[in-house]
Each structure stands twice: as C-alpha cells, then as structure tokens.
Amino acid sequence: MSPARQPWPTPPGVPRFRHLANILRKRIDSGRKGYLPGDRFPTEPQLIEESGYSRETVRAAVRVLRQEGLLDVTLGVGTFVAAREVWGRGAR
C-alpha cells in the first residue's frame, strides 16, 4: 500500500467534491487522453489515489458528473465518458 497522499489544494469556499468535479469536467471537456467519449472513467480507488480525497468526496464528484450527463454507468461493467451528443441532459 502506498503512503497517504496529501489532498489537492481546494480554493477557499469551494467544497472538495465540487473542486474535484470541476477538474474532472475540464479533463472531459478538453478531450484529454483517457477522458474521451467511450473511454472507461477512472475507478474510485484510482481517483482517491490521484486526488488524495476521501471515498465520499470522490463519490459526490462522480455523482455530479453523472447528473450532468457527462458519465454513463453500466452496472457490472463500469463508468464511461458519455458521448458528446448526450451531454447536457442533466442539470449542467
């Protein structure tokens, strides 16, 4: 097991889950490799390891992105970046 990582710095007054959702949204919007439509989205443990945030914070950030229509979840398969045509279905 790797040593505990320091959480990413969060701007004052911004909840950590919102900050993480903003970072992940920018990655999706930019078309960064690994965040293209149809790509498997990083798992909770991967996001926890990278960000240093708690599982609850990661889950809340992913929930926001799902509500915005940026992610598709297939039970038993995984979470994937949604096709651009469906973006905006949520409350984005």
Stockholm file with secondary structure:
# STOCKHOLM 1.0

chainA/1-92         MSPARQPWPTPPGVPRFRHLANILRKRIDSGRKGYLPGDRFPTEPQLIEESGYSRETVRAAVRVLRQEGLLDVTLGVGTFVAAREVWGRGAR
#=GR chainA/1-92 SS CCCCCCCCCCCTTCCHHHHHHHHHHHHHHHTCTTCSTTCBCCCHHHHHHHHCCCHHHHHHHHHHHHHTTCEEEETTTEEEECCGGGTTSSCC
#=GC SS_cons        CCCCCCCCCCCTTCCHHHHHHHHHHHHHHHTCTTCSTTCBCCCHHHHHHHHCCCHHHHHHHHHHHHHTTCEEEETTTEEEECCGGGTTSSCC
//
